[in-house]
Every structure is written in structure tokens, then in C-alpha cells.
Amino acid sequence: MFMPGPFELLMLLLVVGVPLLLVGRLLFGSLTGSSAERKSDRGSFSLGHATLTCPHCQQQTTASKSQCENCGEDL
């Protein structure tokens, strides 16, 4: 049976652990901060309430809606 050495374990940690940390940071932000909200050019993301910017009125609206809550245009 193959027993990984220290080099193989380090490589496994780098290949698997670092991407998992980056994905978690992108999705949930810093775990030490007080806010779990991320801003992007398409809107903002917070745990439980995803929003996006309406292409018609440029206002924030709930992403789960099919029409803008501000101007009523289709998203």
C-alpha cells in the first residue's frame, strides 16, 4: 500500500486546500469581519439576500424577482 511522504502531503494540501480557501473567501467573505457582504460589478451578494443592478434604472433589486422592484422592467 502506498504511504504518502511529507512532500506528497504538502502538495495535496496546496492543490486542495488553497482553492477551497479561495472559493470560501469569495462566497462568504472574511470570517473575522462583521459583514458577510461582497460587492461586484453585477450587484452585491450577502448570505440570504442576493441583489443585482437593474440594467434599466441602475438601482439594486432582489435577484430572485423577474421584474425590477423599482422601475418594473423585466430583468
N, CA, C and O atoms as a MOPAC input file, in Angstrom:
PM7 MOZYME 1SCF
protein

 N      0.84400 1    -1.18200 1     0.00000 1
 C      0.00000 1     0.00000 1     0.00000 1
 C      0.88900 1     1.24500 1     0.00000 1
 O      1.90000 1     1.30100 1     0.69900 1
 N      0.49900 1     2.22600 1    -0.78300 1
 C      1.28800 1     3.46000 1    -0.91500 1
 C      1.07200 1     4.37100 1     0.28600 1
 O     -0.06700 1     4.67000 1     0.64600 1
 N      2.14400 1     4.80500 1     0.89600 1
 C      2.08800 1     5.74100 1     2.02800 1
 C      2.70600 1     7.05900 1     1.58400 1
 O      3.90000 1     7.10900 1     1.29100 1
 N      1.90900 1     8.13500 1     1.52900 1
 C      2.45800 1     9.42100 1     1.07500 1
 C      3.46700 1     9.97800 1     2.07300 1
 O      3.30100 1     9.88600 1     3.28900 1
 N      4.51100 1    10.55500 1     1.51100 1
 C      5.52300 1    11.19300 1     2.33700 1
 C      5.16200 1    12.64800 1     2.60100 1
 O      4.09500 1    13.10500 1     2.19200 1
 N      6.03600 1    13.37400 1     3.27500 1
 C      5.77400 1    14.78200 1     3.59700 1
 C      5.58600 1    15.66000 1     2.36400 1
 O      4.75900 1    16.57200 1     2.37300 1
 N      6.34900 1    15.39000 1     1.30200 1
 C      6.22400 1    16.19200 1     0.08900 1
 C      4.85600 1    15.98900 1    -0.55600 1
 O      4.21400 1    16.95600 1    -0.96800 1
 N      4.40800 1    14.74200 1    -0.64400 1
 C      3.10200 1    14.46500 1    -1.23900 1
 C      1.97000 1    15.08500 1    -0.41800 1
 O      1.00700 1    15.60700 1    -0.98000 1
 N      2.08400 1    15.02600 1     0.90600 1
 C      1.05800 1    15.62800 1     1.76400 1
 C      1.02400 1    17.14500 1     1.61000 1
 O     -0.04900 1    17.74800 1     1.60700 1
 N      2.19800 1    17.76200 1     1.48200 1
 C      2.26000 1    19.20600 1     1.27200 1
 C      1.63600 1    19.58400 1    -0.06700 1
 O      0.88600 1    20.55700 1    -0.15100 1
 N      1.93800 1    18.82700 1    -1.10300 1
 C      1.36300 1    19.10600 1    -2.42500 1
 C     -0.15300 1    18.91900 1    -2.40700 1
 O     -0.87700 1    19.70000 1    -3.02500 1
 N     -0.63600 1    17.90600 1    -1.71400 1
 C     -2.07400 1    17.69100 1    -1.60100 1
 C     -2.73400 1    18.85900 1    -0.87500 1
 O     -3.80800 1    19.31300 1    -1.27100 1
 N     -2.10300 1    19.33600 1     0.16700 1
 C     -2.63000 1    20.48300 1     0.90300 1
 C     -2.69200 1    21.71300 1     0.01300 1
 O     -3.67600 1    22.45200 1     0.04800 1
 N     -1.66200 1    21.94200 1    -0.77900 1
 C     -1.64300 1    23.11200 1    -1.66600 1
 C     -2.65900 1    22.99100 1    -2.79300 1
 O     -3.33800 1    23.96300 1    -3.12600 1
 N     -2.76500 1    21.80800 1    -3.37900 1
 C     -3.66100 1    21.61300 1    -4.52700 1
 C     -5.12700 1    21.62800 1    -4.11000 1
 O     -5.97100 1    22.11700 1    -4.86000 1
 N     -5.44400 1    21.10300 1    -2.93200 1
 C     -6.83800 1    21.01000 1    -2.49400 1
 C     -7.19600 1    22.13300 1    -1.52500 1
 O     -8.25500 1    22.74600 1    -1.65600 1
 N     -6.33800 1    22.40500 1    -0.57100 1
 C     -6.66400 1    23.36000 1     0.48800 1
 C     -6.74400 1    24.79600 1     0.03600 1
 O     -7.68100 1    25.50600 1     0.40000 1
 N     -5.77700 1    25.24500 1    -0.75500 1
 C     -5.74900 1    26.64700 1    -1.17500 1
 C     -6.95900 1    27.00600 1    -2.03900 1
 O     -7.59000 1    28.03200 1    -1.78200 1
 N     -7.31500 1    26.19900 1    -3.06300 1
 C     -8.53100 1    26.53000 1    -3.82100 1
 C     -9.79800 1    26.54800 1    -2.96700 1
 O    -10.67200 1    27.38700 1    -3.18300 1
 N     -9.90800 1    25.63200 1    -2.00000 1
 C    -11.07400 1    25.63500 1    -1.12200 1
 C    -11.13600 1    26.91400 1    -0.29000 1
 O    -12.21400 1    27.47600 1    -0.09300 1
 N    -10.00200 1    27.36700 1     0.19100 1
 C     -9.97700 1    28.62500 1     0.94700 1
 C    -10.36700 1    29.81000 1     0.07200 1
 O    -11.09900 1    30.69500 1     0.51400 1
 N     -9.88100 1    29.83000 1    -1.16700 1
 C    -10.20900 1    30.93800 1    -2.06800 1
 C    -11.69500 1    30.96000 1    -2.41700 1
 O    -12.31400 1    32.02400 1    -2.43800 1
 N    -12.26100 1    29.79400 1    -2.68800 1
 C    -13.69400 1    29.72600 1    -3.00500 1
 C    -14.51900 1    30.15600 1    -1.79900 1
 O    -15.48000 1    30.91200 1    -1.94300 1
 N    -14.15400 1    29.68400 1    -0.62100 1
 C    -14.86800 1    30.09400 1     0.58400 1
 C    -14.77400 1    31.58400 1     0.82400 1
 O    -15.75100 1    32.20600 1     1.23900 1
 N    -13.62000 1    32.16400 1     0.57300 1
 C    -13.43800 1    33.60900 1     0.75400 1
 C    -14.28800 1    34.39600 1    -0.24100 1
 O    -14.87500 1    35.41600 1     0.11900 1
 N    -14.35900 1    33.92800 1    -1.49000 1
 C    -15.17600 1    34.61100 1    -2.49400 1
 C    -16.66000 1    34.52600 1    -2.16400 1
 O    -17.39200 1    35.49900 1    -2.34400 1
 N    -17.10800 1    33.37600 1    -1.68400 1
 C    -18.53100 1    33.20100 1    -1.40700 1
 C    -18.97200 1    33.85000 1    -0.10800 1
 O    -20.05500 1    34.43200 1    -0.04600 1
 N    -18.15900 1    33.76000 1     0.92200 1
 C    -18.59800 1    34.18200 1     2.24000 1
 C    -17.82700 1    35.35400 1     2.80800 1
 O    -18.17900 1    35.84400 1     3.88100 1
 N    -16.79700 1    35.82100 1     2.13800 1
 C    -16.01400 1    36.93900 1     2.64900 1
 C    -15.15600 1    36.51400 1     3.82300 1
 O    -14.99000 1    35.32500 1     4.09600 1
 N    -14.62900 1    37.47500 1     4.49300 1
 C    -13.77400 1    37.20600 1     5.64400 1
 C    -14.61300 1    36.72700 1     6.81300 1
 O    -15.64000 1    37.32500 1     7.13500 1
 N    -14.17900 1    35.65400 1     7.44400 1
 C    -14.90800 1    35.13300 1     8.59600 1
 C    -14.64100 1    35.95500 1     9.84700 1
 O    -15.37200 1    35.83100 1    10.83000 1
 N    -13.60600 1    36.79300 1     9.83000 1
 C    -13.28800 1    37.60500 1    11.00200 1
 C    -13.98700 1    38.95600 1    10.96600 1
 O    -14.04700 1    39.64100 1    11.98700 1
 N    -14.51300 1    39.35300 1     9.82200 1
 C    -15.18000 1    40.65100 1     9.70600 1
 C    -16.60100 1    40.60100 1    10.22000 1
 O    -17.13300 1    39.52700 1    10.50200 1
 N    -17.21500 1    41.76500 1    10.34100 1
 C    -18.57800 1    41.82700 1    10.85400 1
 C    -19.62400 1    41.72100 1     9.74700 1
 O    -20.80600 1    41.52000 1    10.02900 1
 N    -19.20100 1    41.85400 1     8.49800 1
 C    -20.14900 1    41.81200 1     7.39600 1
 C    -19.81200 1    40.66900 1     6.45600 1
 O    -18.64800 1    40.43900 1     6.12900 1
 N    -20.84600 1    39.95500 1     6.02400 1
 C    -20.65100 1    38.85600 1     5.08100 1
 C    -21.12500 1    39.27700 1     3.69900 1
 O    -21.63400 1    38.44400 1     2.94900 1
 N    -20.97600 1    40.52200 1     3.35000 1
 C    -21.45600 1    41.02900 1     2.07100 1
 C    -20.28800 1    41.25500 1     1.13100 1
 O    -19.24700 1    41.77200 1     1.53700 1
 N    -20.46200 1    40.86800 1    -0.12900 1
 C    -19.45400 1    41.06600 1    -1.15300 1
 C    -20.04600 1    41.94800 1    -2.23700 1
 O    -21.21500 1    41.79600 1    -2.59200 1
 N    -19.25100 1    42.87000 1    -2.76500 1
 C    -19.69500 1    43.73600 1    -3.85200 1
 C    -19.04500 1    43.27700 1    -5.15200 1
 O    -17.90500 1    42.81300 1    -5.14900 1
 N    -19.75800 1    43.40200 1    -6.24700 1
 C    -19.20400 1    43.09400 1    -7.55400 1
 C    -19.83600 1    44.04000 1    -8.56100 1
 O    -20.70300 1    44.84000 1    -8.21000 1
 N    -19.40100 1    43.95000 1    -9.81800 1
 C    -19.96000 1    44.81600 1   -10.84300 1
 C    -21.37700 1    44.40200 1   -11.23900 1
 O    -22.07900 1    45.17700 1   -11.88900 1
 N    -21.81300 1    43.20000 1   -10.86300 1
 C    -23.15400 1    42.73600 1   -11.19500 1
 C    -24.13700 1    42.92300 1   -10.05500 1
 O    -25.31500 1    42.60300 1   -10.21400 1
 N    -23.70600 1    43.41800 1    -8.93500 1
 C    -24.57900 1    43.59000 1    -7.78800 1
 C    -23.83000 1    43.21100 1    -6.53600 1
 O    -22.60000 1    43.15500 1    -6.53100 1
 N    -24.56000 1    42.95400 1    -5.48500 1
 C    -23.91400 1    42.55600 1    -4.24000 1
 C    -24.46400 1    41.20800 1    -3.80800 1
 O    -25.56100 1    40.81200 1    -4.20300 1
 N    -23.69700 1    40.52100 1    -3.00300 1
 C    -24.09800 1    39.21900 1    -2.50900 1
 C    -23.94900 1    39.22400 1    -0.99900 1
 O    -22.88800 1    39.55300 1    -0.46900 1
 N    -25.00100 1    38.86300 1    -0.32500 1
 C    -24.91200 1    38.66500 1     1.11400 1
 C    -25.64600 1    37.37300 1     1.42500 1
 O    -26.50200 1    36.94100 1     0.65200 1
 N    -25.32700 1    36.77200 1     2.51700 1
 C    -25.93900 1    35.49900 1     2.85300 1
 C    -27.43900 1    35.66500 1     3.00900 1
 O    -27.89400 1    36.33500 1     3.93600 1
 N    -28.21500 1    35.06300 1     2.11000 1
 C    -29.65400 1    35.08600 1     2.21100 1
 C    -30.35400 1    36.10300 1     1.32500 1
 O    -31.54100 1    35.93400 1     1.04800 1
 N    -29.67900 1    37.15000 1     0.86900 1
 C    -30.32700 1    38.19200 1     0.08300 1
 C    -29.43600 1    38.60700 1    -1.08200 1
 O    -28.65400 1    39.55000 1    -0.96100 1
 N    -29.55000 1    37.91500 1    -2.19900 1
 C    -28.77600 1    38.27100 1    -3.38100 1
 C    -29.47700 1    39.40200 1    -4.11400 1
 O    -30.69300 1    39.36800 1    -4.30200 1
 N    -28.70900 1    40.40600 1    -4.52800 1
 C    -29.26300 1    41.52400 1    -5.28400 1
 C    -28.46900 1    41.69100 1    -6.56900 1
 O    -27.36400 1    41.16700 1    -6.70400 1
 N    -29.03900 1    42.41900 1    -7.49800 1
 C    -28.34100 1    42.78200 1    -8.71800 1
 C    -28.74500 1    44.18400 1    -9.12400 1
 O    -29.72100 1    44.73700 1    -8.61700 1
 N    -27.98900 1    44.74800 1   -10.03700 1
 C    -28.27400 1    46.09400 1   -10.52000 1
 C    -29.15300 1    46.00000 1   -11.75700 1
 O    -28.80800 1    45.30400 1   -12.71200 1
 N    -30.28200 1    46.69200 1   -11.75000 1
 C    -31.19700 1    46.70500 1   -12.88900 1
 C    -30.50800 1    47.40200 1   -14.06500 1
 O    -29.96300 1    48.49300 1   -13.89600 1
 N    -30.52300 1    46.79100 1   -15.25300 1
 C    -29.88900 1    47.42500 1   -16.40700 1
 C    -30.64800 1    48.65200 1   -16.91600 1
 O    -30.10200 1    49.43600 1   -17.69100 1
 N    -31.89500 1    48.82400 1   -16.49000 1
 C    -32.71200 1    49.94600 1   -16.95800 1
 C    -32.56900 1    51.17500 1   -16.06100 1
 O    -32.31200 1    52.27400 1   -16.55200 1
 N    -32.73400 1    50.99400 1   -14.75100 1
 C    -32.72200 1    52.15200 1   -13.84200 1
 C    -31.45800 1    52.22700 1   -12.98100 1
 O    -31.27700 1    53.18700 1   -12.23200 1
 N    -30.58400 1    51.21900 1   -13.08200 1
 C    -29.31000 1    51.18500 1   -12.34100 1
 C    -29.48900 1    51.14900 1   -10.82100 1
 O    -28.58900 1    51.55700 1   -10.08800 1
 N    -30.63800 1    50.66700 1   -10.34100 1
 C    -30.88800 1    50.55300 1    -8.90600 1
 C    -30.75700 1    49.09100 1    -8.48000 1
 O    -30.92000 1    48.18700 1    -9.30100 1
 N    -30.46500 1    48.85900 1    -7.20700 1
 C    -30.37300 1    47.49900 1    -6.67100 1
 C    -31.77700 1    46.91300 1    -6.53400 1
 O    -32.70900 1    47.59100 1    -6.10100 1
 N    -31.90800 1    45.63600 1    -6.91200 1
 C    -33.17900 1    44.94100 1    -6.80500 1
 C    -32.91400 1    43.48900 1    -6.42300 1
 O    -31.80500 1    42.99300 1    -6.62100 1
 N    -33.90300 1    42.81000 1    -5.88400 1
 C    -33.75300 1    41.42500 1    -5.47100 1
 C    -33.52400 1    40.54100 1    -6.68600 1
 O    -34.25900 1    40.62700 1    -7.67000 1
 N    -32.50200 1    39.69000 1    -6.61900 1
 C    -32.12200 1    38.86600 1    -7.76500 1
 C    -33.13800 1    37.77300 1    -8.07100 1
 O    -33.19400 1    37.29400 1    -9.20300 1
 N    -33.93400 1    37.37200 1    -7.10100 1
 C    -34.89200 1    36.28900 1    -7.33100 1
 C    -36.14500 1    36.75400 1    -8.06300 1
 O    -36.95400 1    35.92200 1    -8.47300 1
 N    -36.32000 1    38.03900 1    -8.23300 1
 C    -37.50100 1    38.58300 1    -8.92100 1
 C    -37.28500 1    38.58800 1   -10.42800 1
 O    -36.14800 1    38.67900 1   -10.88900 1
 N    -38.35500 1    38.49200 1   -11.19200 1
 C    -38.24200 1    38.55200 1   -12.65100 1
 C    -38.39000 1    39.97500 1   -13.18000 1
 O    -38.06800 1    40.24800 1   -14.33600 1
 N    -38.88100 1    40.88600 1   -12.32800 1
 C    -39.01800 1    42.28900 1   -12.70400 1
 C    -38.34600 1    43.15200 1   -11.62100 1
 O    -38.29900 1    42.77900 1   -10.44900 1
 N    -37.83700 1    44.29900 1   -12.04200 1
 C    -37.18700 1    45.23400 1   -11.12800 1
 C    -38.22500 1    45.76000 1   -10.12200 1
 O    -39.34700 1    46.10700 1   -10.49100 1
 N    -37.82600 1    45.80900 1    -8.85600 1
 C    -38.72500 1    46.32000 1    -7.81500 1
 C    -38.86900 1    47.83900 1    -7.89100 1
 O    -39.80700 1    48.39200 1    -7.31800 1
 N    -37.97100 1    48.51600 1    -8.58000 1
 C    -38.00200 1    49.97800 1    -8.65700 1
 C    -38.74100 1    50.48900 1    -9.89000 1
 O    -39.63200 1    51.33100 1    -9.78200 1
 N    -38.36100 1    49.97100 1   -11.08000 1
 C    -38.96400 1    50.52000 1   -12.30500 1
 C    -39.95100 1    49.56300 1   -12.96700 1
 O    -40.69800 1    49.98000 1   -13.85200 1
 N    -39.97600 1    48.28900 1   -12.56300 1
 C    -40.93400 1    47.32400 1   -13.08900 1
 C    -40.52500 1    46.67300 1   -14.41000 1
 O    -41.27700 1    45.86100 1   -14.94900 1
 N    -39.36100 1    47.00900 1   -14.93700 1
 C    -38.89500 1    46.42800 1   -16.20500 1
 C    -38.45100 1    44.97200 1   -15.97400 1
 O    -38.06700 1    44.59700 1   -14.86600 1
 N    -38.51100 1    44.16800 1   -17.03500 1
 C    -38.05100 1    42.77400 1   -16.95200 1
 C    -36.54600 1    42.73300 1   -16.74300 1
 O    -35.79300 1    43.50700 1   -17.33400 1
 N    -36.13300 1    41.81500 1   -15.89200 1
 C    -34.71100 1    41.60900 1   -15.66300 1
 C    -34.21200 1    40.53400 1   -16.59400 1
 O    -33.02900 1    40.19700 1   -16.57100 1

